């Protein structure tokens, strides 16, 4: 909306900056000279004890010598109340008694009607507050006292009571000259289908006024005192003033608190918001009897870049959180996100505060999880993912969900986060973990632990230690292929993501390779080294087997890389199979002597033979034939030498 020339100048002239600022600060009488318009106070924008905030009332500007905040009356309202420029203009214009410029001839008429409707709702607010203090409100006051609601909180949120009966509010407002039609238009009374006069919408309920972003009363929420009432909570119907999908309870107060640095918390209901505010969490809001809507999300993001959705610790709370995720995914963008704080089972913010205090709630809020983590939980909770088909179905579902995100960069980051969660979830347990320089520890979940340490010289060539040495060669070759040829990661992603049992340093390098996939350029190895550490990466690339590999030499046939990586992965899998079967056999030996032991040892032998064959091929170098097949380089050389000898012999005879 454009403003006519001179409007802002006249507005600033009509309003005293000292009056606007004076509502938020306490002037230092020793430093201030009010007669000259020279005023000092502690700064409202940062915590301090000295008066470094200066207001020049004549010039209409303020400046803080501590945090360098500066501006005029409009800027002060924007910052302290966390509103937009036009909203600040409206607030200041109302204070100055200046009507906002009308867009069309009917704008003034519509503004007047809206003002009249708001005045009716304000009159109803006063009636409900008086009723709470009357004899009729005794039971309601006792209930609020049991809920730990002190008098100052009742005043702050203007809580009232609608007495039992069909016409209490109607008759009270009629006595003030308010027409029944205006009451109908505000949603305070409802037309009778029996030909009688309209009757009160709210009866025998504790009343919570609902105010808009400017603090004007526009509707009510009522909690039933009768436990048998069909509706525990009842909101005003939608009117010209009230659209429940576009408003939040306590939005104005929460916006001001958020502007001072508090985290915006989204509770489920009025009592949660009031209890959180009383406990010091002033930036608390709640939707109005419905699931969170798109408009409400946008309203939250106007106040905070990352609101925390605080939900009850039950299945209904989780379902509500999942609905918020479904709504939010298409709306997320860089810098606009959500976190979810799940209360302990059976608790809501109000009950947790009463049971364990504000620190317990603060800890839950600190532990709030990102949207992507709850999305993963939603897709995996209660599912048995024990087959490739089920895992593939999970991948498909997650992919479809992530594609709803419109921001390409954010969508990519969500994909990377899901990859990381998937890898952690499906990463096989057990395997080998490095313990000391002289030995290693074999560990298998649920089985005994064997420590191969301080190995005597005569046993250093045992099959187990030989296998461990061969595994190390496979590991460094796999890592080196991924470092030198990062494009191979895409082809072997599923196997590399689930690769387990690497020694500690190699595991760190693999994790760094996975994390650096988005930075796949000429500096890929540099990115990996920044995460894993240069020493670990250098250890892999300087390994003798890596230096001798034909596939990693400059100008190597591009088809050789995938073949070598496939071979190393198969070989490592084969050796791991041997060790697992051996471990099973050892478990059986410790448990009992039976035919199962013989079968386990037979299985181990088969795996050992496969691993041995792979190990023998470890030193084999290949050439690629004209038909694309891999050929043993030594055999091919011998064959070429034989052919050359035959040709030489023929030439001599010729």
C-alpha positions, 0 to 999 in steps of 0.5 A: 500500500502506497502512502500519500506524500507528507503522510509520514512527516505529519505522523512523525510530527504528531507523535512524540518519540519520548512517549513511544519509547517511554512505554518500554524504558525507564528514564534515568532522571540524573542524566535526562533533561526532559525540558530540552528533550534530552533523555537517557535510559538503559537500552531496550535492545540489549541487556545493560545496567547503565543508561547508554540509550539516548533519545533526542525528542526534538529531532525525533531520533534515538541512538544507543552508544552500546549496541548502535541501534538507531532510528525514529518512532516507526523504527522503534515500534518495528524493532520492539514489537517485531512488526512490518513497516506498514504495521508500525505505521498503522500502530503509530497512526492509531496512537496519533488519531490519524486515519490510514489512507483509504484505497477506495471509497468503501475503505473507510466504511469497511474500516469503520464497520470492522472497528465497530465489530471489534468494540463489540468483542471488547465489550464481551471480553469485559463482561466475561472478565466481570463474570469470573469474579462474580458468584457464578464464577466461583467454580471456574476460579477454583479450577483455575487455581488448581491449575496454578493460575495466579491473578496476574496471569488471569489479568495478562491473558484477560481470562473470563467466564461465560455463565450457564444460561442462554441469554446472559451475554445477549442481555448484557450487551443489549443493555449497552446499546449493542444490536443483536445483529452485531452480536450475530456478526461477531459470532457471540450469539447464534440464531435459533431454529425454533423461532426464538431470539438468538442465544449465547454461543458460550455457556458455562465455559472459561473464556480466552480472548483471541487477539489479532497481530495488533492486539485487538480482540476478534474472537474467543475460545471457551473451555467447558466446565462440564466434563460431559459437554460434547465439546471440551474446547469451543472457538468462535465461528468464523466472522468478518473479524476471525479466520481461525486458519490465519490467526494464532493465539498469543501472537502479539505477545509472542512476536514481541518476546521473539523479537528479544531473542526468545525461541518461538514455541508452538503449543497445542492449546491455550493452557500450554501457551499460558503455562509456558509464558508464566514459566518464562517462555514468552514467545509461545503461540497455539493454533486455534482448534485446528491442525496447523495451516499454511497461513499459520506457518507463514505467520510463524516464519514472519516472527522466527526462522525456525519455530519449535513445534512442541507437541504432546508425548502421545500418539496423537501428538506424533500424528499432529507432528507428521501432519505438520511435516506434510504441510511444511515440506513444499513450503520449506526453503533455505533459512525457513525451517521447523524443529520438533520438541516431543514431550515425554509420553503422557505429558504436555507442556503444561503438565510437564511444567507442573510436574518437573518445572521449567528446566525440564521443558527447557531441556526438551526444547533444547533436544528438539529435532530437525524436520528431516529426523522426524520425517525419517521416523515417520517413514520407518517407525513400526516397519520391518525393513529386513529385505531388499524389497522393503528397503527399496520401498522405503527409498521410494517413499522417502524420495517422493516426500523429498521431491515435494521440497521446492528449493533445489538446494534444500532438497539436495541437502535433505537427500544427503541427510536421508542417506546418512540416516539410512547408512546408520540404520542399515549399517551391519553391526559387528566386524573388526575394530582396531584396538592396539598397534600390535593387534586387533579385536574381533567383535560380533554382536551377541557373541564372545569377544576374542582379542588377538594381541601380543601375537607370538612370531610363530603365529603371525602367519596364522590364517586369521592374521593373514586374512586381516592383512588382506582385508586391509589391502582391500580397504585401502584399494576401495578407498583409493578408487573412491578418492581418485575416481569419485564418479564410481561412487554413484555406481557402487553407492548401495554397497559403499554406504553399507560397508562396515568393519573398516578399521577406525582410520579407514572408517573415518575416510569412508564417512568423509567420502560420503559426506563430500559427494556434493563437492565433487570437483577437482578439489574432491580429495581436498574436501575429504582431507578437510573432514577426515584429516590429511594424514589419514587420506595420505596413508591411503593414497601412499599405500604400496598396493595403491601406487602399483595399481594399473587402474589408478595410473594416469591414462588408465582405461576407464573401464578398468576402474569399475572392474577393480572396485567390483573385484575389491568389494567382492573379495572383501565380502568373501573374506568377511563371510569366512570370518563370520562363519568362523565366529559362528563356529567358535560360538558353537564350540563355546556353547556345546559340542554338536553336529552344528559345530561341524557344519559351521566349520564346513561353512567356514572352510568354503568361505575361506576357500573363496577368500583364498582364491580372491586373495591369490587374484589380489596381485593379478593385473589385468589388460582389457582385450579388444572385445572388452574382456579382462585378461590376466596381464602375465598370461597375455604377455606369455602368449604374446611372447610365444606368438612372437617366437613362432613368427621369428622361427617361421621367418628363419625357415623362410 
